[in-house]
């Protein structure tokens, strides 16, 4: 694998430096650096090939499949008819959690696994709903006439970050889990989407087309400083944090079709995790940091797969003739 440098770009211009000003936990790693990194470009995927030795050795030990309860959640159905499903990691015990004539999609389990936020068009537009994971009690959290979607939980379970066009264009917002205390994090004329909290809750990674191409950015929740992480082709999106806080996995069409990539924040190294002619997207790292759920049409239909980060082997989880997407772990 070729080691490539990295520069973070601020919205006010290009800055040479590190993200450790935003992440104190990584300061020790930064202090050992001996040179200023150069920008990384995703346009040379061959240089991003992954070696097993490059994977961190301090990954937490799994306590179950994926380190959680062994259950996953996702949406399934034809476009406009999606419902939320829960099933065991091995494909058994598939249960429909929603059942209505509108689209229900983009589910995310709360940190303690007791609740689920998801997006639904049941009231005419896209709103974010909260559902009890066992009793299926459903509450609309964003009752308005705009489109609100892409929710993600803060690690402490007290906040939800999401994307909305309520102020005219797509921006990133946070709110309390009862829908109150809405706060706008981004403010520009671009399209800001797919927000996800960092493991400590201090940062939010998201995708934006503010430079023309859609790239991955990070915003500090406290002072709202924004740093650009990727410089690639036209579409780079679906960021998800590794539990160690030092890596983000995302999807990009740098090779001509969407593949999964991983960037290590403390080094700037970007690695290509999947390599095929299909569309691989919507990654979600397991609680123990060993596996990555994702969606792929590599066998014709969009199904849920998981990737083992240790050897990059891929296993199919769902097998049916309709679209399965937006997987998450419990």
Legacy VTK file of the C-alpha trace (Angstrom):
# vtk DataFile Version 3.0
C-alpha trace
ASCII
DATASET POLYDATA
POINTS 330 float
0.000 0.000 0.000
1.276 3.460 -0.843
1.106 5.825 2.114
-0.376 9.125 1.080
-0.333 12.426 2.961
-3.329 14.571 3.788
-4.292 18.202 4.276
-7.469 19.429 5.906
-9.187 22.372 4.196
-11.111 24.951 6.171
-14.142 26.720 4.736
-12.185 29.969 4.905
-9.348 28.555 2.769
-6.799 25.779 2.754
-4.951 25.227 5.995
-1.950 22.976 6.435
-2.256 21.176 9.700
-4.047 18.443 11.565
-7.471 17.740 12.945
-6.100 17.357 16.440
-7.148 20.893 17.238
-10.623 19.373 17.071
-9.748 16.016 18.640
-7.524 16.313 21.738
-7.483 12.520 22.090
-5.291 12.297 19.002
-2.728 14.899 20.113
-0.076 12.339 20.989
-0.216 10.900 17.476
0.101 14.321 15.905
3.127 15.287 17.955
5.052 12.360 16.470
4.582 13.630 12.907
7.802 14.753 11.212
6.530 16.420 8.037
3.617 18.455 6.717
1.234 16.150 4.803
0.293 16.754 1.186
-3.301 16.667 -0.129
-4.747 13.237 -0.828
-6.660 12.789 -4.094
-9.016 9.849 -4.571
-8.458 9.944 -8.344
-5.770 7.244 -8.121
-7.600 4.300 -6.507
-4.707 1.914 -7.251
-2.603 3.862 -4.769
-5.195 3.307 -2.052
-5.093 -0.493 -1.978
-5.335 -1.945 1.461
-2.896 -4.217 3.308
-3.901 -6.190 6.368
-0.967 -4.812 8.381
-2.309 -1.270 8.026
-5.318 -2.005 10.225
-5.026 -0.773 13.829
-3.988 -3.409 16.317
-5.974 -1.942 19.210
-9.433 -2.778 17.874
-11.752 -3.759 20.768
-12.425 -7.441 21.308
-15.840 -8.605 20.103
-18.335 -9.686 22.752
-20.891 -10.941 20.213
-21.297 -10.831 16.451
-20.309 -7.251 15.741
-19.895 -6.599 19.457
-23.578 -5.859 20.072
-26.716 -7.942 20.456
-26.352 -9.693 17.100
-29.300 -7.799 15.578
-29.452 -5.412 12.635
-32.079 -2.999 11.380
-32.688 -1.704 7.844
-35.389 -0.648 5.424
-36.709 -2.962 2.734
-39.183 -2.624 -0.116
-39.753 -1.093 -3.497
-39.143 2.652 -3.793
-42.037 4.488 -2.152
-43.087 1.371 -0.217
-40.149 0.798 2.138
-40.722 -0.483 5.678
-38.388 -0.874 8.666
-37.242 -4.408 9.511
-35.282 -5.988 12.330
-33.533 -9.337 12.099
-30.760 -11.421 13.587
-27.308 -11.034 12.097
-27.524 -14.539 10.587
-30.652 -13.590 8.611
-33.194 -15.265 10.903
-36.076 -13.754 12.909
-36.969 -11.063 10.365
-39.674 -8.786 11.790
-41.427 -5.795 10.182
-41.488 -2.861 12.604
-43.571 -0.535 10.417
-46.507 -1.184 8.108
-48.102 1.673 6.193
-48.578 2.893 2.627
-45.764 5.447 2.718
-41.975 5.131 2.764
-40.276 4.393 6.097
-36.484 4.337 5.831
-33.100 5.365 7.243
-33.492 3.710 10.693
-30.942 4.258 13.472
-30.888 2.540 16.847
-30.350 4.612 19.976
-27.068 3.934 21.819
-28.857 1.765 24.401
-30.868 -0.063 21.708
-34.240 0.815 23.235
-35.419 3.291 20.578
-35.212 3.829 16.828
-35.263 7.051 14.849
-36.255 6.790 11.214
-37.547 8.853 8.316
-41.104 8.579 6.998
-43.228 10.260 4.360
-46.487 9.184 6.036
-47.542 12.792 6.696
-46.853 14.025 3.173
-43.252 15.158 3.533
-40.119 13.685 5.053
-40.135 13.841 8.834
-38.066 12.155 11.535
-39.931 9.811 13.840
-39.058 8.122 17.117
-40.143 4.546 17.736
-39.852 2.338 20.770
-37.832 -0.650 19.601
-40.140 -3.208 21.229
-43.595 -1.634 21.548
-43.532 0.260 18.206
-44.935 3.460 19.714
-44.250 6.141 17.079
-43.842 9.920 17.586
-43.204 12.578 14.926
-40.202 14.658 16.097
-40.017 17.175 13.218
-43.590 18.070 12.470
-43.281 20.685 9.711
-43.663 21.127 5.952
-39.983 20.747 5.074
-37.942 17.622 4.408
-36.004 16.295 7.406
-33.934 13.126 7.085
-30.634 11.283 7.722
-30.906 11.175 11.550
-28.097 9.957 13.805
-27.892 9.639 17.602
-25.313 11.318 19.801
-23.276 8.793 21.831
-24.988 9.870 25.078
-28.435 9.368 23.524
-29.494 12.955 24.296
-29.309 14.531 20.833
-30.136 13.714 17.220
-28.308 15.242 14.259
-30.105 15.426 10.910
-30.296 17.151 7.539
-33.142 19.510 6.617
-34.191 22.002 3.946
-36.383 23.967 6.418
-34.368 27.143 5.766
-34.355 26.844 1.983
-31.438 24.512 1.296
-29.989 21.407 2.905
-28.244 22.173 6.202
-27.166 20.166 9.263
-29.146 20.536 12.505
-29.278 18.976 15.954
-32.252 18.556 18.281
-33.081 16.930 21.582
-34.620 13.481 21.390
-38.098 14.909 22.007
-37.763 17.192 18.956
-37.067 20.367 20.960
-34.024 22.684 21.070
-33.324 22.594 17.319
-29.920 24.107 16.514
-28.517 24.824 13.060
-24.879 23.732 12.639
-24.154 24.707 9.022
-25.133 27.841 7.132
-24.260 28.155 3.450
-25.777 27.835 -0.021
-24.525 24.276 -0.496
-26.132 20.880 0.008
-25.126 19.438 3.431
-26.288 15.875 4.094
-25.582 12.515 5.825
-24.445 13.827 9.241
-22.980 11.430 11.834
-21.678 12.050 15.351
-18.114 11.173 16.317
-17.785 8.538 19.073
-17.248 11.247 21.718
-20.036 13.451 20.333
-17.850 16.537 19.868
-17.701 16.399 16.059
-20.099 15.721 13.205
-18.953 14.317 9.867
-21.153 15.065 6.863
-21.164 15.288 3.063
-21.408 18.575 1.174
-21.113 19.920 -2.360
-19.886 23.332 -1.188
-16.787 23.068 -3.456
-18.717 21.681 -6.423
-18.034 17.991 -5.856
-19.653 16.166 -2.945
-16.949 15.575 -0.318
-16.670 14.616 3.359
-16.334 17.359 5.976
-16.119 17.555 9.764
-17.661 20.285 11.917
-16.789 21.025 15.529
-20.074 21.311 17.445
-18.652 23.856 19.890
-17.208 26.529 17.589
-18.613 25.258 14.249
-15.199 25.179 12.561
-15.428 23.092 9.395
-12.627 20.998 7.906
-12.669 19.228 4.549
-11.463 15.609 4.624
-11.644 14.319 1.050
-10.699 15.603 -2.376
-11.987 13.095 -4.885
-14.307 12.667 -7.779
-17.867 13.950 -8.095
-19.527 11.961 -5.298
-18.069 11.093 -1.871
-20.666 10.518 0.850
-22.214 8.254 3.545
-19.567 8.833 6.255
-19.584 6.631 9.357
-17.150 6.750 12.287
-15.116 3.831 13.542
-15.549 3.400 17.340
-11.868 4.285 17.848
-12.618 7.848 16.682
-9.578 7.945 14.410
-11.159 6.543 11.251
-14.105 7.355 9.026
-15.460 4.938 6.430
-17.332 6.372 3.462
-18.425 5.625 -0.105
-16.978 7.288 -3.192
-17.186 6.931 -6.959
-13.462 7.696 -7.317
-12.989 4.498 -9.339
-16.028 5.087 -11.547
-18.495 3.222 -9.337
-19.198 3.522 -5.623
-16.730 1.678 -3.389
-16.013 1.821 0.343
-12.967 3.706 1.611
-11.436 4.346 5.012
-9.530 7.454 6.084
-7.353 7.514 9.207
-7.519 11.019 10.661
-4.203 10.922 12.526
-2.225 9.981 9.399
-4.416 11.055 6.484
-4.086 7.618 4.878
-7.044 6.629 2.690
-7.583 2.946 1.916
-9.852 1.248 -0.619
-11.899 -1.410 1.221
-14.009 -2.821 -1.631
-13.095 -3.285 -5.277
-15.699 -4.539 -7.737
-17.926 -3.289 -10.550
-21.011 -2.965 -8.337
-22.376 -0.131 -6.194
-21.251 -0.379 -2.533
-22.658 2.269 -0.171
-24.229 3.127 3.208
-21.498 1.694 5.472
-22.075 1.276 9.203
-19.285 0.054 11.515
-20.111 -2.574 14.137
-19.909 -1.678 17.855
-16.666 -3.644 18.224
-15.093 -2.000 15.158
-14.422 -5.294 13.381
-17.200 -5.400 10.785
-18.889 -2.983 8.397
-22.490 -3.368 7.260
-23.120 -1.963 3.796
-25.484 -2.103 0.825
-24.430 -3.568 -2.518
-25.934 -4.683 -5.807
-22.970 -6.917 -6.638
-25.324 -9.866 -7.233
-27.946 -7.820 -9.078
-30.278 -6.797 -6.262
-29.482 -4.317 -3.490
-28.906 -6.400 -0.362
-27.181 -6.009 3.009
-23.626 -7.336 3.327
-20.905 -7.156 5.927
-17.197 -6.590 5.431
-14.557 -7.944 7.816
-11.971 -5.202 8.270
-9.209 -7.667 9.184
-9.135 -9.404 5.783
-11.713 -7.475 3.697
-13.829 -10.597 3.123
-17.501 -9.940 2.307
-20.600 -11.913 3.346
-24.181 -11.416 2.174
-26.854 -11.121 4.904
-30.178 -10.448 3.156
-31.373 -12.371 0.112
-34.566 -11.216 -1.601
-35.814 -9.519 -4.762
-36.489 -6.043 -3.354
-34.293 -3.164 -2.226
-32.663 -3.436 1.214
-30.851 -0.353 2.511
-29.612 1.850 5.368
-28.477 -0.913 7.766
-27.555 -0.313 11.418
-26.373 -2.424 14.350
-27.729 -3.020 17.825
LINES 1 331
330 0 1 2 3 4 5 6 7 8 9 10 11 12 13 14 15 16 17 18 19 20 21 22 23 24 25 26 27 28 29 30 31 32 33 34 35 36 37 38 39 40 41 42 43 44 45 46 47 48 49 50 51 52 53 54 55 56 57 58 59 60 61 62 63 64 65 66 67 68 69 70 71 72 73 74 75 76 77 78 79 80 81 82 83 84 85 86 87 88 89 90 91 92 93 94 95 96 97 98 99 100 101 102 103 104 105 106 107 108 109 110 111 112 113 114 115 116 117 118 119 120 121 122 123 124 125 126 127 128 129 130 131 132 133 134 135 136 137 138 139 140 141 142 143 144 145 146 147 148 149 150 151 152 153 154 155 156 157 158 159 160 161 162 163 164 165 166 167 168 169 170 171 172 173 174 175 176 177 178 179 180 181 182 183 184 185 186 187 188 189 190 191 192 193 194 195 196 197 198 199 200 201 202 203 204 205 206 207 208 209 210 211 212 213 214 215 216 217 218 219 220 221 222 223 224 225 226 227 228 229 230 231 232 233 234 235 236 237 238 239 240 241 242 243 244 245 246 247 248 249 250 251 252 253 254 255 256 257 258 259 260 261 262 263 264 265 266 267 268 269 270 271 272 273 274 275 276 277 278 279 280 281 282 283 284 285 286 287 288 289 290 291 292 293 294 295 296 297 298 299 300 301 302 303 304 305 306 307 308 309 310 311 312 313 314 315 316 317 318 319 320 321 322 323 324 325 326 327 328 329
